[in-house]
Amino acid sequence: MSTEENIAQQEVLTPAQRVRSDWRSLVEKVSYKAIVNNIPYLAFIVLLCVIYISNNHRALEMQRELNAKHKTLKELRWKYMDTKSQLMFVKTETQVIKRAEGVGLKPSLLPAYKIKKTNPGP
């Protein structure tokens, strides 16, 4: 009959009494004994937190490094384009003529001609 009385007694509890009993069960779950019993689980949670934090730090560091390399790549691309355009300018005909005059060469005024070799008869 005692179990039937307990069940009947629990059904008669007022809302305030239910809140108090819920509070007591919560305090029992957070008590020293409950913490000691759950040390492996808490250690696992702490390990997961440490791994998560270190992973975030590593990802941020990799992102910073990637941004720095991207910036360097942009600068090198601009240098390449600048050097390429300067080389194309130097290779133009007028620039070649100007440089050749410094050495003493002049452009030919006559068009180029072919020299043909004739075969003498047998």
PEJO-V983141 format. One record per backbone hydrogen bond with DSSP energy under -1.0 kcal/mol. NH is the residue of the N-H (numbers start at 1). CO is the residue of the C=O. If there is no record, write none. Layout:
[[NH CO] [NH CO]]
This chain:
[[5 1] [6 2] [7 3] [8 4] [9 5] [10 6] [11 7] [18 14] [19 15] [20 16] [21 17] [22 18] [23 19] [24 20] [25 21] [26 22] [27 23] [28 24] [29 25] [30 26] [35 31] [36 32] [37 33] [38 34] [39 36] [42 38] [43 39] [44 40] [45 41] [46 42] [47 43] [48 44] [49 45] [50 46] [51 47] [52 48] [53 49] [54 50] [55 51] [56 52] [57 53] [58 54] [59 55] [60 56] [61 57] [62 58] [63 59] [64 60] [65 61] [66 62] [67 63] [68 64] [69 65] [70 66] [71 67] [72 68] [73 69] [74 70] [75 71] [76 72] [77 73] [78 74] [79 75] [80 76] [81 77] [82 78] [83 79] [84 80] [85 81] [86 82] [87 83] [88 84] [89 85] [90 86] [91 87] [92 89] [96 92] [97 93] [98 94] [99 95] [100 96] [101 97] [104 100] [105 100]]
